[in-house]
Amino acid sequence: MNGTQTYICDNVERLDTFLASQIGQSRSQIAQLILKESVLVDGKIVSRAGVKLKENQIVTVNLPDAKMQPALEIDFSVEVLYEDDDVLVINKPSGLTVHPAPSVKEATLVDWLKHKGIRLSTLSGDERHGIVHRLDKGTSGAMVIAKNNASHEFLSNQLQDKSMGRYYLAVVNPPLKEDMVAVECPIARSPHNRLKMACLEHGKYAKTLFKALALSKDEKNQLIACKLFTGRTHQIRVHLEKINRHIVGDHIYAQSPKLEKSERILLHAYSIYFIHPTTKKQVSFVAPLDKETKEYVSKKFNTEQIDEVTDISNIVRGFATYF
């Protein structure tokens, strides 16, 4: 849909509610149009979504063309865990950036989605690609991607009401002092290092729960599961730093350069759950560990024990005892 559309109001109601029903899109998308000065009432640009319309007022909407950027060539593959008409669930590889940015020269997950033909555009003309949530470049694991605007809206709302969530696996050093550790502290950009986030009083509320799963053979490292109650940037890493722990392979939050090295940060979004946009039933998916993480874990840990503690039902039950 693009060009200019005109509508006549039949009743007294809010502008965003009226346009949402006329165009068949969400009020948040209508708000974006209004911000871009693309909506006029009786020929005058409006700046507020909550403007009350009167009977017989004429609403004009100028719908801009979507800005379609060409996809970069890709030289990587992404494991698809599940796909239907509404959603795509993937296992993001470590080292892959999700969103393009001026500082990112290589192809991203968005480029891969473009090659798959998944291109969503907002009413306000901004191109998007179904990205509902993100993972840091080094973090691997489960991500859900919306394949249409209705699914995007439905899944995005679940981030707010917490009906969507993930369980992470990480290898940390040193081990946790207790079987279950809760960390609750607000997170903001570090004033000392722009690459880092930190626990700061003026930050946004954040809470993470850490559960011990298995000790390494030398008892120096530990495999843990992580459950996020909020979704702040670098949240797991910041909250581990708060209790003087770090993830093996994390060179930004590591306590000492002499600590054990890994080819990648050993942080993996192991399982994701959400309400399906069409069936309205909860679904969940497990993203298998990649080759590098598997090799590290099999070398450092007892393999039979790892198979048992990483059973997703075992992890979910473990966290359930906390509530």
Phi, psi and omega in degrees: 000125174208183183088200182252129178242143180235136181226148177247127182282131181266334185225168174283117177198168180296147180299312184294324178295317180298310183291325179300320180286325181288317186270338181079034178232172183285160178294331179293324176290323176298320179300322178295321177298317181295320178300327181272012177058040181258003182240130179237142173243120185051041175085358181248134179297135177253151183241357182235133181291334185271011178303134179274122178276150176254162180300136178074007175289146182259125180250123179249133180238123175262109183265112182285156175291144178292141178275099183267114179265138180294151180277141173286156176293143181246144179233031181221163176242156179232128181286126177265121180271329181195146176207137169218197183290342186253323186225157174230125177248125185236166172249094185294129177286152174295144179092355181260123177280141183283306186254142171294151177204159180305328183276351182261115183265333184273168178295149184242179175299324178299321177297319177299319179295322177298317179296332177279353179086015178266100180226112174256146175231143178277166176299330184279004173095354180280131179279139174218169189227037174076009180289115182265321180215170183228166172235147176300158182308314184282342183277134178257173170123194192289131173222144173251137181236133179278141181257358174208166186297323181295318178293322179299315180295316182296315181289322179299322178297330180290335174295326182283317184268005174068019174279352170252142179198170179222152170248131181253154168246144177210150172255121185241162178216131351282177180297158176294152179282336181230165181296324180227129180230126176257133177238128183228104175203143183291147185240136176213170178298135179292132178286347184261338182211111186294345178279344187249155167255166182207161174283111183224145185304322184275004183283183179271140181306138179210142179217134178226145176244129180246134179236128177290135178246311183201144175270147175291165182301325179269002177063019178269329181245166181214137171274128181232161171250148183231135177238121181266136174259348176222172184233063181273155177302130178059025189304312182299317183292320179294316182290328174292319178299325179301326180256023175060040173237158175216159179272133177302130181092357178270107184268353178273317183256005181297145181282330184210138178292347181277349182291165186306139183261157174213151179300332182216164175290129185273066177229126188220127175283097193283322183215144176231142176226147180196167176272126182292135184302329183263310183283339183061023176250150179287135175235155177217152183219144178250131178260113181301151177294148178282173185301314183297315181293318178301315181296319179296311183296318181293332179283322188264338188239166174285115187300316181299319179295319180299316179302321182288312186285340180267004171299124190298327179294327177294318180294314180298316178298321180300317179286330182298332180293342181285330188275000000 
